[in-house]
Amino acid sequence: NILKKLPDDSLVCLVFDEIEYISPLAKLDTHWATEFVPFWQTLWGAQSQVRRLSFVIAGVNPNIVEADTVQGVQNPVFGIVNSRYVTGFKKDELRALLRFFGKRMGIRFNEEAITYLHNRYGGHPLLSRMACSFIHSSLNEERVDRPFEVNLNYLEKTEDQRDSSLTYYCRHAVSELKEFYAEEYQLLEDLSSKQIIDFMDFSMLPNSVKHLEEYGLIKFDSVKKP
């Protein structure tokens, strides 16, 4: 009805954020286990009548659009949604973030410090932000005068204490991978513990490390070594 009231040249996009809460993955609203399929069948039906209607689906992982069936019925969103992954910050993006917020907090990160933080936390937005929050809190506790320049020596000296405070967030960062892509998570553990031969053997199988690559967690060199 809304679409009919809009001018014919209007384009309409419906955005579904946190799709896992309105999908069969929902732990609290279990009705989506049976209502997900008719819900999307209805939306596709509307789109077939009004071609200027489109959808954006956002979530922590693409599991719901990768499953071919839901409750034994063909998944209406399987194979027709193009997945795009949000990876970590590039170094210049992290630099802009650190300088923008650091300036307001009286903290300056020199270039060596920025390189260290990018290498240490892989550009992960949450871990990078929490690491800098720890630095800010530590400077407050030590009553350090501002402005203060954070350099490589300071970061290396406080590394153990800072990373200990991030342990909880590290578990959170990999929890989705562990729950939905258990085999790939195990491969990531193998690689992290230097079991490179075992990793390479399994990674030769089709799509065995698809999500690890898409999330930006691993890369391969020219001879396919991870």
N, C-alpha and C positions, 0 to 999 in steps of 0.2 A: 504493500500500500504506500509506503514511503517513497519507493522508487517511482511509482506511477505519478506521484505529486511533483517530482523533480523535473526540471527541464530536460528535454531529450539529449542535450549535449553535456549533461552532468555525468561525471565519472564517480562511482561510489566504491570505497574500499572499506571493508570491515576487518578490523584488527583483533585477533584473539591472542591476548598475552597470557603467559603461564598456562599453556594449553593442557598440561598434565592435570590441572584441577577440573577440567571439563572434558575428561576422557576416561577410558576404562582404567587408566592408571590411578585415578583419584581414590584415595584411601577413605575419605570421609563421605563423599557423595557417590555411593555405590550404584545409584540409579543410572550413572553414565555407562555402566557396563552393558546395559540393554538399550539405552537411548542415544548412544553416540552414533550408531549407524543410521537410524532414521533422521537424526538431527542433520547430519551432513548430506544425506540423500535429499532432504528438504532444501538445503542451501544450494546444492547443485541444480535442483529442479528450478529454483528461482533464477539462478544464473543462466540456465538454458533459455529462459524466457526474456531475461534482461541482460544482454551481453555486456553492458557497461558496469557490471558488478564484479568485483574481484576481492580476494581474501589474502590476508597475511597472517600466518600462524607463527607464534614465537614461544619458545620454551627452553628448558635447560638441555634437552637432547632431542634428536629427531626420531626417537623410538616409535612414536605413535604413527608416523607416516611411513615407517619402514616395515611394519607388520602387515602381511598380506591378508590376514583374516582377523576379525574381532568376534569372539564368542562363536566361532565356527562359521561366520558370515563374511563375505568379501568386504574388506576395509575400503570405504568410499574415498579415502584420501591416499591410498597406497598407489605409488607410481605416478602421481600427477602433481606432487608438490616438490619443487626444487629446493633442496636444503642448502642453506648458507651458514657457515660456522663463524662465530665470533671468536677470534683468536686473541692472543695477548697483545699488549701494546708494542709497537715498534719503538726503537730507541728514541727517535725524535718525538714521538707521542708521549713517552714517559718523561722526557726532558721538559716538555711543555707543561705537563701536569705538576712535576716537582717544583718548577720555577714559579708557576702560577700560585700554588698554595703555599709554597715555602716563603715567598715574599711576604705574604700576609701573616706568617707565623714567626718571622724573624729568623728564618733558616735558609741558608744558601747551600746548594749542592754543587760542588765543582764537577768538572767533566769526568774525572776519574771515579768519583762517587756515583755518578749517574750510570757509567758503564758497569760498575760493580753491581748496582741494584738491578740493572736490566739482566745481567748474566745470572745473578743469584736467584731471582724470582721469575725469570722467563717472561717478563712483561705482564704477568698475571695481575689484573687490576686490583682484586681484593688483597692478595698477599703483598703487593707493592704498597698499597695504601696503609695496610696494617703495620708493615715494617716502618714506614715513615711516622705513623702515629706513635709507635714505640719510641722512636728517636725523640719526638717532641715531648712525650711524657718523661723520658729519662732526663732530658735537659731541664725540665721543670723541677724534677726531684733533686737534681744536683745544683739547682739555682744558678745555672749558667747564664751569663749575660747574653742578651740578644742585641744585634744580629750575631748569629753563629754560623761559621762555615763548616759543613760536613765534608770531610775528606776521606780518602781511601783508608788511611790509618785508623781513623775513628770507627769506620764501619767494620773493619777486620777485628779490631779490639773488642767490639761489642757483639760480634757475630753469634757466639754461642748463646748468650743470654737473650738476644733478640729472636733467634730462630726457635728457642725453647718456648717463647711466648706465642709463636705462630703454629705450634703443633696442632692445636685444635682446628685452625683454619685450613691447614694442609689436608687433614682428614676430610673436611667439608669439600675441598676442591676436587677430590677424587671420588667422592661418595657416589655420584651419579654414574661414573664410569664403572665402578665396582658393582653397582646394583644391576645396571642394564646391559653391560658388555663385559661380563665376568672373564671370558677367555682373553680378551684384549688386555684387561687389567692384569691378569696373571702374566701375560707377555711383558707388560710394562715393568712388573716386579722382577721378572727374569733379567730384563735389560738393566734395570737399576742395580742389580746385584752382580753385574758383569757376566751373566750367563749368555754371552753373545752368540755362541754357536747354536744353542737351543732356540734362541730368539729367531735367528736367521732361518733355521729349518722350518719353523712354523710360519714365519712371515711370507714364505713363498706361496702359501695357500691363498686362493682368491679371497679378497676382502677380509683377510685375517687381521689386518692392522688398519683398516679403513678409518675408523674413528680416531685412533691415535694420531694418524697423519692429519686428519681434518681439524682436530682440536689444536694442532701445532705442537703436540707433545714429543714427536719424534721426527727426524729427518734422515735421509739416506745420502751417503756420498756417491761419488761417481762409480764405485765398484759395488754398490748396494750394501755397504756396511752401515749399520745404524749408529 
